[in-house]
Amino acid sequence: RAVSLARMLSNKSRTSQEQYRWLSKAVEWAKPKDDKVPWPEFAPLRELGEVCLLVSKNHEALDCFQEAFKQPTGARDVDLARALAQLHVRGGRMEKALEVYRTSLTASPDSLPLLRSYWQLLLKEGRTTEAIGVIGQAARIAPTKEAASLHATRAELLQSMGSTNDALKAWEAAAGADEGSSAAWRGIATTASAAGAIVEQLRALR
């Protein structure tokens, strides 16, 4: 009851500092006495972490998010995972951020926001081959229009790596996902020409 009351008072607070005070109390009261025992709920931890960011307490925010993420269902919380990964990125801890995404995707493999954040960071780190694989995973579960865009992104990355035949297959997947995509058909025509694939090139130009 004390935890719920503190969270309620935090929601009614007029300033971030006031929210911070009440949520700090909520976390203090919710914390198990035995460190080996999972928290009954980690929402106060996450909420305190979010408020810590507002009051420029980034180190405390990181501690809150990490503790929440360690809980049995913490990795399933997509917003929590993304917030924790972003804090690692801000601190230059790219490998830790990538590990957060990998852990969370094990729990939520069909989360497009997680997959998107993951492959974008992989690209930023120059790990293009890994990013292409993740983009393909996202394309398989994305709605039609988004799937076509993701296949097109894969195709462009594969072309940049000199993998013309694989790029052609990716462009064809983009056109298959959205037959009205002029970009996909142009991609097929251009890539087929470079690969010497006359049949595909003629089909794209029809």
Buried (B, 14 or more C-beta within 10 A) or exposed (E): EEBEEBBEBBEEBEEBEBBBBBBBBBBEBBBEEEEEEEBEBBBBBBBBBBBBBEBEBBEBBBBBBBBBBBBEEBBBBBEBBBBBBBBBBEEEBBEBBBEBBEBBBEBBEEBBEBBBBBBBBBBEBEBBEBBBBBBBBBBEBBEEEBBBBBBBBBBBBBBEEEBBEBBBBBBBBBBBBBEEBEBBBBBBBBBBBBBEBEEBBEBBEE
